[in-house]
Amino acid sequence: MSSISSLKPGQNITCEVTKVPSNEDAQQTIEKLMRKDINHKRSLRKAQLKRAQRINIYNRGNRDWVSREKPARVVRVTKGAKWSMVFTPDLMGEMRNVEKYIKIG
């Protein structure tokens, strides 16, 4: 387990959820970090394109209205969930906020 202060910008890191946080803010922060994974980014991008193709436009009062699909939750904060990402200095504060819930390897 490496300390957050010893990480270098551009370094590839692997993180694992060791404990699921009870507060919603920490869960959302971990989800945000998990979305930095290249595979999760790819899934989110594909889902966004599919939603744009399946958009529902209908007429209401002689105007076009758009009914948008709810986006899928690609990442879930569960104990043992792992992801890889490139470390950047702007993530340091967020990682410090949730470091008691994640293990950096």
Backbone as a chain_set.jsonl record, in Angstrom:
{"seq": "MSSISSLKPGQNITCEVTKVPSNEDAQQTIEKLMRKDINHKRSLRKAQLKRAQRINIYNRGNRDWVSREKPARVVRVTKGAKWSMVFTPDLMGEMRNVEKYIKIG", "coords": {"N": [[0.848, -1.181, 0.0], [0.675, 2.087, -0.996], [1.491, 5.423, -0.034], [-0.533, 8.313, -0.48], [0.748, 10.739, -0.845], [3.162, 9.969, -1.906], [2.735, 9.338, -4.522], [3.244, 9.846, -8.028], [2.611, 12.259, -10.607], [0.973, 11.091, -13.523], [1.465, 8.465, -13.071], [0.507, 5.053, -13.207], [-2.016, 3.635, -11.3], [-3.51, 1.181, -9.168], [-6.515, 0.693, -7.57], [-8.458, -0.396, -4.763], [-11.551, -1.089, -3.223], [-11.829, -1.202, 0.168], [-13.61, -0.96, 2.211], [-17.013, -0.254, 2.359], [-18.249, 2.974, 2.251], [-20.402, 4.609, 4.612], [-21.588, 7.057, 4.308], [-23.124, 9.081, 1.793], [-21.694, 10.998, 0.306], [-18.966, 10.192, 0.314], [-19.239, 7.784, -1.041], [-20.028, 8.703, -3.572], [-17.723, 10.09, -4.287], [-15.865, 8.002, -4.496], [-17.072, 6.599, -6.601], [-16.716, 8.496, -8.61], [-13.931, 8.456, -8.841], [-13.657, 5.824, -9.698], [-14.766, 5.962, -12.218], [-12.715, 6.975, -13.696], [-11.265, 4.933, -14.726], [-10.121, 3.306, -17.666], [-11.66, 1.327, -18.959], [-14.175, 1.689, -17.821], [-14.655, 4.283, -18.691], [-14.885, 3.839, -21.428], [-17.207, 2.251, -21.522], [-19.097, 4.083, -20.517], [-18.997, 6.036, -22.522], [-19.904, 4.602, -24.775], [-22.498, 3.973, -23.921], [-23.561, 6.521, -23.761], [-23.597, 7.275, -26.461], [-25.424, 5.39, -27.455], [-27.743, 6.142, -26.053], [-28.17, 8.609, -27.244], [-28.861, 7.791, -29.79], [-31.246, 6.482, -29.337], [-33.027, 8.419, -28.597], [-36.096, 9.938, -27.662], [-38.274, 11.806, -29.376], [-41.071, 13.803, -29.339], [-44.212, 15.306, -30.296], [-45.64, 18.077, -28.766], [-48.052, 20.268, -28.162], [-47.556, 21.401, -30.65], [-44.827, 21.62, -30.634], [-41.514, 20.309, -30.483], [-40.69, 17.918, -28.123], [-38.387, 16.42, -25.899], [-37.778, 13.265, -24.645], [-35.708, 11.96, -22.413], [-33.54, 9.198, -21.808], [-32.698, 7.668, -18.702], [-29.373, 7.711, -17.469], [-27.22, 4.846, -17.271], [-25.921, 3.244, -14.336], [-22.767, 2.674, -14.284], [-20.589, 2.092, -12.639], [-20.185, 0.633, -9.415], [-20.0, 0.93, -5.924], [-18.624, -1.426, -4.148], [-17.436, -3.756, -1.734], [-14.18, -4.825, -2.343], [-14.119, -4.091, -4.994], [-12.22, -3.27, -7.844], [-10.098, -1.012, -9.654], [-8.208, 0.624, -12.245], [-6.218, 3.487, -12.858], [-4.856, 6.589, -14.131], [-2.81, 8.567, -12.186], [-3.35, 11.903, -11.261], [-2.44, 15.198, -10.147], [-4.695, 16.715, -9.376], [-6.456, 14.928, -8.312], [-5.616, 14.315, -5.807], [-6.694, 15.494, -3.424], [-9.295, 14.425, -3.371], [-8.706, 11.72, -3.156], [-7.468, 11.662, -0.69], [-9.638, 12.25, 0.931], [-11.108, 9.897, 0.849], [-9.374, 7.907, 1.597], [-9.458, 6.134, 3.737], [-11.211, 4.247, 2.962], [-10.285, 3.035, 0.67], [-7.704, 1.062, -0.922], [-4.551, 1.631, -2.164], [-2.583, 0.435, -4.704]], "CA": [[0.0, 0.0, 0.0], [1.5, 3.284, -1.079], [0.895, 6.639, 0.495], [-1.011, 9.201, -1.543], [1.741, 11.792, -1.067], [4.304, 9.436, -2.648], [2.354, 9.092, -5.911], [3.749, 10.82, -8.983], [1.674, 12.516, -11.702], [1.143, 10.228, -14.686], [1.71, 7.092, -12.627], [-0.653, 4.165, -13.223], [-2.274, 3.066, -9.979], [-4.649, 0.285, -9.028], [-7.184, 0.936, -6.298], [-9.443, -1.4, -4.358], [-12.421, -0.656, -2.13], [-11.665, -2.098, 1.313], [-14.778, -0.811, 3.072], [-18.032, 0.585, 1.724], [-18.573, 4.089, 3.144], [-21.814, 4.719, 4.978], [-22.146, 8.341, 3.859], [-23.333, 9.171, 0.347], [-20.657, 11.823, -0.315], [-17.778, 9.373, 0.096], [-19.571, 6.823, -2.1], [-19.994, 9.412, -4.849], [-16.326, 10.388, -4.586], [-15.254, 6.759, -4.965], [-17.626, 6.342, -7.934], [-16.056, 9.421, -9.528], [-12.59, 7.924, -9.073], [-13.791, 4.584, -10.469], [-15.071, 6.31, -13.612], [-11.462, 7.344, -14.359], [-10.737, 3.716, -15.342], [-10.294, 3.363, -19.116], [-12.764, 0.448, -19.358], [-15.418, 2.343, -17.414], [-14.833, 5.416, -19.596], [-15.357, 3.293, -22.702], [-18.603, 1.845, -21.33], [-19.908, 5.295, -20.39], [-19.054, 6.69, -23.83], [-20.789, 3.797, -25.627], [-23.865, 4.136, -23.43], [-23.989, 7.867, -24.125], [-23.922, 7.255, -27.886], [-26.661, 4.615, -27.623], [-28.86, 6.969, -25.583], [-28.408, 9.639, -28.258], [-29.538, 7.143, -30.92], [-32.584, 6.055, -28.932], [-33.725, 9.56, -28.009], [-37.514, 9.953, -28.0], [-38.76, 13.158, -29.639], [-42.495, 13.761, -29.653], [-44.841, 16.606, -30.48], [-46.499, 18.49, -27.656], [-48.428, 21.659, -28.415], [-46.895, 21.764, -31.903], [-43.393, 21.797, -30.4], [-40.81, 19.053, -30.241], [-40.233, 17.666, -26.769], [-37.438, 15.312, -25.851], [-37.841, 12.406, -23.467], [-34.372, 11.369, -22.337], [-33.339, 7.993, -21.007], [-31.828, 7.837, -17.536], [-28.093, 7.037, -17.705], [-26.949, 3.647, -16.483], [-24.877, 3.349, -13.316], [-21.755, 1.726, -14.742], [-19.734, 1.695, -11.519], [-20.841, 0.418, -8.123], [-19.054, 0.853, -4.809], [-18.787, -2.643, -3.366], [-16.178, -4.188, -1.127], [-13.374, -5.627, -3.251], [-14.136, -3.55, -6.359], [-10.894, -2.78, -8.232], [-9.995, -0.256, -10.896], [-6.906, 1.222, -12.529], [-6.329, 4.834, -13.432], [-3.642, 7.393, -14.139], [-2.874, 9.545, -11.101], [-3.081, 13.309, -11.568], [-2.419, 15.948, -8.882], [-6.004, 17.233, -8.982], [-7.185, 13.867, -7.618], [-5.024, 14.073, -4.492], [-7.633, 15.862, -2.362], [-10.388, 13.456, -3.34], [-8.185, 10.445, -2.666], [-7.246, 11.81, 0.758], [-10.943, 12.208, 1.593], [-11.645, 8.533, 0.897], [-8.28, 6.949, 1.746], [-9.762, 5.1, 4.734], [-12.093, 3.266, 2.329], [-9.643, 2.409, -0.484], [-6.306, 0.644, -0.824], [-3.86, 1.991, -3.395], [-1.495, -0.514, -4.931]], "C": [[0.887, 1.236, 0.0], [0.738, 4.49, -0.546], [0.505, 7.551, -0.666], [0.027, 10.274, -1.853], [2.948, 11.29, -1.857], [3.979, 9.152, -4.11], [2.846, 10.223, -6.801], [2.727, 11.039, -10.096], [1.997, 11.652, -12.922], [1.366, 8.772, -14.342], [0.41, 6.289, -12.692], [-0.81, 3.548, -11.843], [-3.489, 2.15, -10.051], [-5.218, 0.497, -7.638], [-8.203, -0.159, -6.037], [-10.247, -0.848, -3.186], [-12.279, -1.667, -0.997], [-12.88, -2.08, 2.227], [-15.757, 0.116, 2.366], [-18.395, 1.714, 2.684], [-20.071, 4.171, 3.411], [-22.421, 6.036, 4.505], [-22.121, 8.436, 2.331], [-22.227, 9.96, -0.351], [-19.402, 11.017, -0.624], [-18.033, 8.337, -0.998], [-19.506, 7.491, -3.468], [-18.568, 9.762, -5.253], [-15.622, 9.149, -5.112], [-15.775, 6.409, -6.359], [-16.963, 7.239, -8.971], [-14.646, 8.934, -9.855], [-12.648, 6.657, -9.923], [-14.08, 4.875, -11.943], [-13.838, 6.778, -14.375], [-10.81, 6.137, -15.038], [-11.071, 3.72, -16.83], [-11.455, 2.482, -19.581], [-14.111, 1.049, -18.979], [-15.705, 3.545, -18.311], [-15.415, 4.952, -20.926], [-16.831, 2.897, -22.602], [-19.527, 3.056, -21.244], [-20.08, 5.998, -21.734], [-19.994, 5.941, -24.774], [-22.245, 3.967, -25.216], [-24.41, 5.511, -23.805], [-24.379, 7.925, -25.602], [-25.222, 6.503, -28.143], [-27.875, 5.417, -27.159], [-29.195, 8.051, -26.599], [-29.133, 9.056, -29.467], [-30.98, 6.793, -30.584], [-33.41, 7.193, -28.334], [-35.169, 9.605, -28.525], [-37.978, 11.404, -28.132], [-40.228, 13.048, -30.029], [-43.052, 15.174, -29.681], [-45.776, 16.89, -29.313], [-46.81, 19.969, -27.849], [-47.728, 22.223, -29.629], [-45.417, 22.133, -31.702], [-42.775, 20.442, -30.13], [-40.335, 18.998, -28.798], [-39.346, 16.436, -26.791], [-37.614, 14.571, -24.538], [-36.523, 11.652, -23.403], [-34.352, 10.16, -21.42], [-32.459, 8.323, -19.807], [-30.507, 7.105, -17.81], [-27.9, 5.849, -16.764], [-25.857, 3.934, -15.457], [-23.837, 2.277, -13.635], [-20.909, 1.221, -13.58], [-20.561, 1.577, -10.243], [-19.755, 0.306, -7.057], [-19.411, -0.37, -3.98], [-17.428, -3.037, -2.813], [-15.455, -5.11, -2.105], [-13.367, -5.13, -4.686], [-12.77, -2.931, -6.667], [-10.996, -1.977, -9.516], [-8.593, 0.309, -11.012], [-7.134, 2.592, -13.139], [-4.964, 5.498, -13.408], [-3.8, 8.465, -13.067], [-2.535, 10.932, -11.632], [-3.178, 14.1, -10.261], [-3.783, 16.471, -8.435], [-6.845, 16.193, -8.249], [-6.714, 13.671, -6.18], [-5.991, 14.388, -3.346], [-8.768, 14.865, -2.231], [-9.919, 12.114, -2.784], [-7.902, 10.508, -1.169], [-8.561, 11.728, 1.525], [-11.456, 10.785, 1.767], [-10.561, 7.483, 1.145], [-8.546, 5.88, 2.803], [-10.664, 4.012, 4.158], [-11.431, 2.533, 1.166], [-8.201, 2.034, -0.165], [-5.669, 0.927, -2.173], [-2.664, 1.071, -3.552], [-0.771, -0.263, -6.208]], "O": [[1.736, 1.411, 0.874], [-0.49, 4.555, -0.606], [1.154, 7.547, -1.712], [0.171, 10.677, -3.007], [3.687, 12.096, -2.422], [4.867, 8.761, -4.867], [2.867, 11.388, -6.405], [2.041, 10.095, -10.49], [3.16, 11.505, -13.298], [1.448, 7.929, -15.236], [-0.65, 6.77, -12.29], [0.142, 3.004, -11.284], [-4.375, 2.329, -10.886], [-4.487, 0.481, -6.648], [-8.739, -0.767, -6.963], [-9.7, -0.224, -2.277], [-12.572, -2.849, -1.175], [-13.153, -3.051, 2.931], [-15.364, 1.155, 1.836], [-18.805, 1.45, 3.814], [-20.892, 3.848, 2.553], [-23.634, 6.127, 4.32], [-21.209, 7.932, 1.676], [-21.855, 9.633, -1.478], [-18.836, 11.146, -1.709], [-17.141, 8.044, -1.794], [-18.985, 6.909, -4.42], [-18.238, 9.734, -6.438], [-14.861, 9.233, -6.076], [-15.004, 5.969, -7.211], [-16.678, 6.799, -10.085], [-14.216, 8.992, -11.007], [-11.785, 6.44, -10.773], [-13.675, 4.107, -12.817], [-13.908, 6.962, -15.591], [-9.895, 6.307, -15.844], [-12.178, 4.095, -17.216], [-12.168, 2.857, -20.512], [-15.079, 0.932, -19.73], [-16.859, 3.803, -18.654], [-16.315, 5.583, -21.48], [-17.612, 3.184, -23.509], [-20.611, 3.057, -21.826], [-21.161, 6.493, -22.053], [-20.786, 6.557, -25.487], [-23.124, 4.089, -26.069], [-25.589, 5.646, -24.129], [-25.377, 8.551, -25.956], [-26.035, 6.934, -28.96], [-28.925, 5.375, -27.801], [-30.365, 8.378, -26.798], [-29.932, 9.745, -30.101], [-31.842, 6.807, -31.463], [-34.393, 6.942, -27.637], [-35.419, 9.336, -29.7], [-38.065, 12.135, -27.145], [-40.585, 12.296, -30.936], [-42.446, 16.111, -29.16], [-46.591, 16.052, -28.928], [-45.929, 20.819, -27.713], [-47.346, 23.394, -29.643], [-44.837, 22.866, -32.503], [-43.431, 19.539, -29.612], [-39.665, 19.91, -28.313], [-39.534, 15.528, -27.601], [-37.602, 15.169, -23.461], [-36.252, 10.797, -24.247], [-35.045, 10.107, -20.404], [-31.572, 9.172, -19.9], [-30.523, 5.99, -18.332], [-28.356, 5.855, -15.621], [-24.979, 4.766, -15.686], [-24.015, 1.109, -13.29], [-20.551, 0.044, -13.541], [-21.512, 2.328, -10.029], [-18.724, -0.333, -7.267], [-20.371, -0.358, -3.211], [-16.392, -2.682, -3.375], [-16.042, -6.056, -2.629], [-12.667, -5.701, -5.523], [-12.229, -2.169, -5.866], [-11.861, -2.224, -10.356], [-7.88, 0.458, -10.019], [-8.116, 2.822, -13.844], [-4.038, 5.026, -12.748], [-4.799, 9.185, -13.04], [-1.557, 11.111, -12.358], [-3.923, 13.711, -9.362], [-4.007, 16.653, -7.238], [-7.848, 16.543, -7.627], [-7.345, 12.94, -5.416], [-6.088, 13.613, -2.395], [-9.16, 14.498, -1.123], [-10.641, 11.455, -2.036], [-8.077, 9.517, -0.46], [-8.602, 11.202, 2.638], [-12.164, 10.497, 2.731], [-10.796, 6.295, 0.928], [-7.92, 4.821, 2.77], [-10.863, 2.972, 4.786], [-11.951, 1.513, 0.712], [-7.569, 2.601, 0.726], [-6.186, 0.51, -3.209], [-1.838, 0.943, -2.649], [0.171, -0.983, -6.536]]}, "num_chains": 1, "name": "protein.A"}
